[in-house]
């Protein structure tokens, strides 16, 4: 009997844990390990240094972000909210 070839970052789990957790883990790991765009020099050279710490290997810019992605949805929302507050404060003064 010929088994299926296991492909992807979760092949190390074998048949354990079920398909749903392995698919979720694979999705997270692929997103985490790919190169992201630097907010400073705008090149695709940002990699994860440790949990929540990201570094651009081109310009050396180090910044904090999400655990698995450098920019999270919640972070984008909070930036927009803070930007809106500062604009409103500027209008009041």
C-alpha positions, 0 to 999 in steps of 0.5 A, spaced: 500 500 500 502 506 497 501 512 502 500 519 500 506 524 500 506 529 506 507 536 504 508 542 507 511 545 514 506 540 518 509 534 515 513 533 521 506 531 525 505 525 521 498 523 522 497 526 529 492 531 531 487 531 525 487 535 519 484 541 521 489 543 526 495 541 521 492 546 516 491 551 521 498 550 523 501 550 516 497 556 514 500 560 520 507 558 519 507 559 511 505 566 513 510 567 518 516 565 514 515 568 508 518 575 507 514 581 508 514 588 506 519 593 510 515 599 513 521 604 512 525 602 506 519 598 503 523 592 500 520 585 501 526 583 506 522 583 513 523 576 517 521 574 524 527 575 529 523 572 535 515 572 538 513 579 536 520 582 534 521 583 526 527 586 523 528 588 516 535 585 513 536 590 508 536 597 512 536 593 519 530 597 522 527 593 528 520 593 530 514 590 534 508 587 531 504 581 531 506 574 534 506 571 527 505 577 522 508 583 522 502 587 522 495 585 525 488 587 523 487 590 530 494 594 530 491 597 523 485 599 526 488 602 532 493 606 528 487 609 524 483 610 531 489 614 534 490 618 527 483 620 527 484 622 535 490 626 533 486 630 527 480 632 532 485 634 537 488 639 532 482 642 530 480 643 537 486 647 539 
